[in-house]
Amino acid sequence: MRKILLATLLLLAPCLGSAAADPVVQSGTINYASNQVTLTCSGFQPGKAAPSLHFNGAELKVDSSSKTQIVATLPANIPAGTFRLKVTNSENESEVFDLTYGATGPQGPAGPQGATGA
């Protein structure tokens, strides 16, 4: 029984040695009034060091970070479009994803009126 337990612990040691999870961004929202992006995330370990963010290659100012949220200021005068956002934690692990800024088009014309219901 001891040998099985020891073998199991040795196999699991690499998993147990690293408490850090891979960085994951679940969502991102943009506050256009303050020109800030808020990311809901995990695995960025703000206790050791604040994460770094790069928006289309340019480093962003991280305004605040916690275990589950990062808030950063976006560059001024961004044209509407989709941009690469790279988030890197204190262990140099990162996640890259696309962030769309202001690319919502104008409302289209009204469609025809539907039939009256019962």
Backbone as CSV, one residue per row, in Angstrom:
resi,resn,N_x,N_y,N_z,CA_x,CA_y,CA_z,C_x,C_y,C_z
1,MET,0.813,-1.187,0.000,0.000,0.000,0.000,0.862,1.258,0.000
2,ARG,1.959,1.224,0.803,2.853,2.383,0.865,3.501,2.648,-0.489
3,LYS,3.855,1.568,-1.195,4.496,1.733,-2.505,3.540,2.384,-3.498
4,ILE,2.280,2.004,-3.445,1.282,2.597,-4.341,1.091,4.076,-4.009
5,LEU,0.999,4.388,-2.734,0.852,5.772,-2.311,2.058,6.603,-2.712
6,LEU,3.264,6.080,-2.530,4.486,6.779,-2.894,4.550,6.997,-4.403
7,ALA,4.205,5.975,-5.174,4.208,6.095,-6.634,3.203,7.144,-7.096
8,THR,2.039,7.162,-6.477,1.012,8.145,-6.820,1.498,9.564,-6.520
9,LEU,2.108,9.760,-5.363,2.627,11.083,-4.997,3.731,11.526,-5.940
10,LEU,4.598,10.625,-6.343,5.667,10.980,-7.283,5.110,11.378,-8.645
11,LEU,4.057,10.687,-9.077,3.436,11.028,-10.355,2.725,12.375,-10.300
12,LEU,2.154,12.692,-9.144,1.415,13.941,-9.001,2.289,15.116,-8.588
13,ALA,3.527,14.884,-8.236,4.411,15.943,-7.740,4.514,17.132,-8.685
14,PRO,4.674,16.929,-10.002,4.735,18.105,-10.876,3.464,18.952,-10.824
15,CYS,2.326,18.309,-10.664,1.059,19.039,-10.580,0.933,19.768,-9.251
16,LEU,1.374,19.129,-8.184,1.257,19.728,-6.861,2.278,20.821,-6.641
17,GLY,3.424,20.742,-7.307,4.488,21.721,-7.124,4.129,23.087,-7.656
18,SER,3.248,23.157,-8.602,2.867,24.442,-9.190,1.428,24.745,-8.839
19,ALA,1.220,25.712,-7.963,-0.133,26.078,-7.564,-0.766,27.008,-8.584
20,ALA,0.042,27.508,-9.495,-0.451,28.479,-10.469,-1.215,27.781,-11.581
21,ALA,-2.321,28.356,-11.938,-3.083,27.872,-13.074,-2.669,28.669,-14.298
22,ASP,-2.865,28.090,-15.465,-2.567,28.843,-16.681,-3.441,30.085,-16.718
23,PRO,-2.902,31.183,-17.235,-3.705,32.406,-17.308,-4.870,32.246,-18.283
24,VAL,-6.025,32.722,-17.858,-7.237,32.637,-18.673,-8.007,33.949,-18.551
25,VAL,-8.411,34.502,-19.688,-9.286,35.673,-19.693,-10.663,35.193,-20.104
26,GLN,-11.654,35.355,-19.195,-13.015,34.916,-19.495,-13.773,35.957,-20.319
27,SER,-13.545,37.250,-20.027,-14.261,38.286,-20.765,-13.530,39.616,-20.649
28,GLY,-13.865,40.505,-21.549,-13.314,41.855,-21.521,-14.393,42.853,-21.911
29,THR,-14.474,43.958,-21.171,-15.435,45.006,-21.495,-14.692,46.335,-21.558
30,ILE,-15.184,47.226,-22.399,-14.553,48.536,-22.561,-15.496,49.606,-22.047
31,ASN,-14.977,50.491,-21.194,-15.697,51.672,-20.747,-15.191,52.810,-21.635
32,TYR,-16.012,53.220,-22.612,-15.584,54.222,-23.582,-15.451,55.606,-22.954
33,ALA,-16.192,55.883,-21.881,-16.103,57.190,-21.218,-14.743,57.370,-20.539
34,SER,-14.247,56.322,-19.879,-12.952,56.412,-19.193,-11.805,55.850,-20.035
35,ASN,-12.135,55.264,-21.175,-11.162,54.642,-22.082,-10.354,53.548,-21.373
36,GLN,-11.071,52.707,-20.610,-10.442,51.612,-19.878,-11.048,50.282,-20.302
37,VAL,-10.216,49.257,-20.261,-10.674,47.898,-20.503,-10.638,47.158,-19.165
38,THR,-11.693,46.386,-18.890,-11.768,45.572,-17.685,-11.827,44.116,-18.117
39,LEU,-10.868,43.322,-17.628,-10.802,41.907,-17.965,-11.182,41.066,-16.760
40,THR,-12.058,40.104,-16.953,-12.370,39.116,-15.930,-11.472,37.930,-16.244
41,CYS,-10.668,37.503,-15.255,-9.618,36.550,-15.561,-9.250,35.693,-14.352
42,SER,-8.341,34.750,-14.590,-7.764,33.943,-13.516,-6.351,33.547,-13.921
43,GLY,-5.525,33.205,-12.934,-4.177,32.738,-13.202,-3.143,33.826,-13.428
44,PHE,-3.418,35.060,-13.021,-2.457,36.132,-13.255,-1.707,36.563,-12.010
45,GLN,-1.923,35.936,-10.874,-1.159,36.069,-9.647,-0.753,37.502,-9.284
46,PRO,-1.687,38.359,-9.007,-1.306,39.735,-8.685,-0.543,39.876,-7.370
47,GLY,-0.581,38.849,-6.504,0.156,38.920,-5.247,1.658,38.990,-5.463
48,LYS,2.153,38.334,-6.506,3.590,38.348,-6.786,3.982,39.586,-7.575
49,ALA,3.242,39.913,-8.573,3.501,41.098,-9.403,2.283,41.344,-10.274
50,ALA,2.055,42.587,-10.588,0.923,42.926,-11.457,1.174,42.347,-12.847
51,PRO,0.121,41.922,-13.527,0.294,41.424,-14.891,0.638,42.581,-15.826
52,SER,1.158,42.254,-16.990,1.400,43.285,-17.998,0.445,43.048,-19.162
53,LEU,0.041,44.128,-19.795,-0.866,44.056,-20.931,-0.247,44.788,-22.104
54,HIS,-0.385,44.195,-23.296,0.071,44.832,-24.525,-1.101,44.866,-25.495
55,PHE,-1.403,46.044,-25.989,-2.509,46.284,-26.902,-1.909,46.581,-28.269
56,ASN,-2.030,45.641,-29.199,-1.429,45.762,-30.532,0.070,46.046,-30.434
57,GLY,0.728,45.447,-29.444,2.167,45.597,-29.271,2.591,46.693,-28.314
58,ALA,1.714,47.649,-28.015,2.051,48.757,-27.111,1.647,48.395,-25.684
59,GLU,2.538,48.619,-24.722,2.230,48.297,-23.331,1.181,49.252,-22.781
60,LEU,0.211,48.692,-22.052,-0.844,49.486,-21.426,-0.515,49.729,-19.964
61,LYS,-1.041,50.815,-19.413,-0.923,51.109,-17.984,-1.983,50.288,-17.255
62,VAL,-1.534,49.428,-16.325,-2.458,48.644,-15.505,-2.879,49.522,-14.335
63,ASP,-4.164,49.854,-14.270,-4.684,50.722,-13.214,-4.930,49.952,-11.921
64,SER,-5.409,48.711,-12.052,-5.626,47.871,-10.877,-5.686,46.419,-11.326
65,SER,-5.370,45.524,-10.378,-5.488,44.105,-10.677,-5.773,43.345,-9.391
66,SER,-6.495,42.252,-9.550,-6.799,41.354,-8.444,-6.715,39.941,-8.988
67,LYS,-7.104,38.966,-8.188,-7.066,37.579,-8.648,-8.040,37.330,-9.792
68,THR,-9.083,38.145,-9.893,-10.122,37.882,-10.885,-10.378,39.030,-11.855
69,GLN,-9.655,40.152,-11.708,-9.957,41.306,-12.565,-8.711,42.150,-12.815
70,ILE,-8.584,42.643,-14.043,-7.525,43.574,-14.422,-8.199,44.768,-15.095
71,VAL,-7.815,45.988,-14.674,-8.312,47.210,-15.302,-7.109,47.959,-15.846
72,ALA,-7.169,48.341,-17.132,-6.064,49.050,-17.767,-6.596,50.170,-18.652
73,THR,-5.784,51.215,-18.809,-6.141,52.345,-19.660,-5.695,52.067,-21.089
74,LEU,-6.604,52.271,-22.025,-6.309,52.073,-23.444,-5.664,53.334,-24.021
75,PRO,-4.952,53.224,-25.142,-4.388,54.418,-25.781,-5.499,55.361,-26.243
76,ALA,-5.173,56.638,-26.353,-6.153,57.634,-26.819,-6.340,57.510,-28.333
77,ASN,-7.498,57.939,-28.798,-7.808,58.040,-30.235,-7.656,56.721,-30.992
78,ILE,-8.217,55.663,-30.429,-8.178,54.361,-31.102,-9.260,54.343,-32.177
79,PRO,-8.919,53.976,-33.404,-9.966,53.827,-34.411,-10.763,52.551,-34.137
80,ALA,-11.974,52.500,-34.631,-12.784,51.291,-34.461,-12.095,50.133,-35.160
81,GLY,-12.117,48.978,-34.511,-11.509,47.797,-35.112,-11.260,46.713,-34.092
82,THR,-10.613,45.652,-34.522,-10.259,44.544,-33.661,-8.750,44.525,-33.496
83,PHE,-8.292,44.406,-32.241,-6.873,44.508,-31.920,-6.440,43.322,-31.060
84,ARG,-5.149,42.994,-31.125,-4.571,41.934,-30.295,-4.290,42.470,-28.902
85,LEU,-4.703,41.720,-27.885,-4.418,42.059,-26.493,-3.690,40.859,-25.890
86,LYS,-2.502,41.112,-25.352,-1.709,40.056,-24.731,-1.585,40.366,-23.248
87,VAL,-1.959,39.398,-22.427,-1.889,39.541,-20.970,-0.844,38.539,-20.476
88,THR,0.143,39.037,-19.715,1.231,38.201,-19.224,1.289,38.269,-17.709
89,ASN,1.386,37.100,-17.046,1.432,37.080,-15.589,2.866,37.173,-15.078
90,SER,3.022,37.101,-13.759,4.330,37.262,-13.124,5.281,36.099,-13.403
91,GLU,4.777,35.004,-13.938,5.621,33.867,-14.295,5.868,33.801,-15.801
92,ASN,5.612,34.915,-16.493,5.824,35.056,-17.933,4.950,34.119,-18.765
93,GLU,3.799,33.715,-18.213,2.803,32.952,-18.966,1.811,33.965,-19.506
94,SER,1.355,33.759,-20.727,0.480,34.771,-21.311,-0.673,34.157,-22.089
95,GLU,-1.629,35.013,-22.351,-2.760,34.669,-23.205,-2.941,35.826,-24.183
96,VAL,-3.166,35.486,-25.436,-3.379,36.481,-26.482,-4.786,36.281,-27.027
97,PHE,-5.504,37.388,-27.188,-6.849,37.295,-27.750,-7.179,38.593,-28.462
98,ASP,-8.274,38.590,-29.208,-8.719,39.772,-29.951,-9.705,40.567,-29.123
99,LEU,-9.525,41.885,-29.120,-10.422,42.806,-28.426,-10.983,43.766,-29.462
100,THR,-12.287,43.843,-29.553,-12.927,44.736,-30.516,-13.252,46.059,-29.847
101,TYR,-12.822,47.143,-30.483,-13.030,48.495,-29.954,-13.950,49.254,-30.903
102,GLY,-15.140,49.601,-30.425,-16.054,50.480,-31.155,-16.446,50.043,-32.545
103,ALA,-16.389,48.770,-32.851,-16.690,48.327,-34.205,-18.157,47.965,-34.394
104,THR,-19.009,48.475,-33.543,-20.434,48.234,-33.695,-20.962,49.211,-34.732
105,GLY,-21.579,48.681,-35.752,-22.076,49.537,-36.835,-23.372,50.230,-36.457
106,PRO,-23.831,51.120,-37.316,-25.085,51.831,-37.052,-26.273,50.877,-37.139
107,GLN,-27.371,51.265,-36.494,-28.567,50.438,-36.519,-29.104,50.390,-37.939
108,GLY,-29.503,49.221,-38.361,-30.058,49.043,-39.701,-31.496,49.524,-39.782
109,PRO,-32.055,49.516,-40.993,-33.451,49.968,-41.163,-34.422,48.986,-40.528
110,ALA,-35.593,49.483,-40.157,-36.630,48.651,-39.544,-37.139,47.655,-40.578
111,GLY,-37.401,46.448,-40.103,-37.961,45.427,-40.985,-39.462,45.604,-41.118
112,PRO,-40.083,44.794,-41.975,-41.529,44.892,-42.127,-42.258,44.441,-40.863
113,GLN,-43.428,45.019,-40.639,-44.221,44.670,-39.469,-44.743,43.260,-39.603
114,GLY,-44.711,42.512,-38.525,-45.188,41.129,-38.536,-46.711,41.080,-38.421
115,ALA,-47.246,39.880,-38.605,-48.690,39.664,-38.519,-49.148,39.825,-37.071
116,THR,-50.392,40.255,-36.873,-50.970,40.420,-35.547,-51.216,39.038,-34.939
117,GLY,-50.843,38.923,-33.680,-51.039,37.642,-32.989,-52.480,37.453,-32.545
118,ALA,-52.751,36.250,-32.035,-54.119,35.920,-31.598,-54.471,36.608,-30.310
